[in-house]
Amino acid sequence: MTAVKSIKEIETLYYLLPSKVGSPLSVPSLASDLRVTYNSIRNWLSVFELFFLVFSVYPWTKKISRAIQKERKVYLWDSPRIEDESHRFENMVAVELWRAVTQWNDLGYGKFSLHFIKNKEKQEVDFLIAYGGKPLLLVEAKLSEEQPSSSLRKFQRALNIPAVQLLLEHEGYKLISNNGQNILIAPAYQWLSRLP
């Protein structure tokens, strides 16, 4: 089905991916590490997506000055393979948001998409949900930090949209002011359970 011949290299790539979750994926770096071509890595990632092993989240770049446009993040459908707790939590949030966005699209509610934002100053927000090509909601995933990240505050002001910071270890909801807007601090299990 895929004409993949380098089984050992593609297997090695799959075993490397859990350590790459949560960060933009550098295809040239992976190609160099595995001593294969750039196109081989891209093709193998496509094979992983085709067989529902991973999914990709691409950066949001419209109306954000100095945004990173090329790199994508890759998340695993098999979250337990991720050893780092914070990366595993971000992966779990990504899976739930991807599922919701896909369902909204399948039900005909409009054209939704899932992205992340990162600029050249290394400021990043984990997720941005867009609707009809326009930003709708910012989502940050943190283990236990009750104060919104500076990146979340900055991008919310720039985009003028709602924002939520989901926490693994938290009880109850809390609103924090951000220059005339609010950021919702919420336990992930409660907030995500309200998604379709």
Secondary structure, 3 states (H helix, E strand, C coil): CCCCCCHHHHHHHHHHHHHHCCCCECHHHHHHHHCCCHHHHHHHHHHHHHCCCEEEEEECCCCCCCECCCCEEEEECCHHHCCCHHHHHHHHHHHHHHHHHHHHHHCCCCCEEEEEEEECCCCEEEEEEEECCEEEEEEEEECCCCCCCHHHHHHHHHHCCCEEEEECCCCCCEEEEECCEEEEEEEHHHHHHCCC
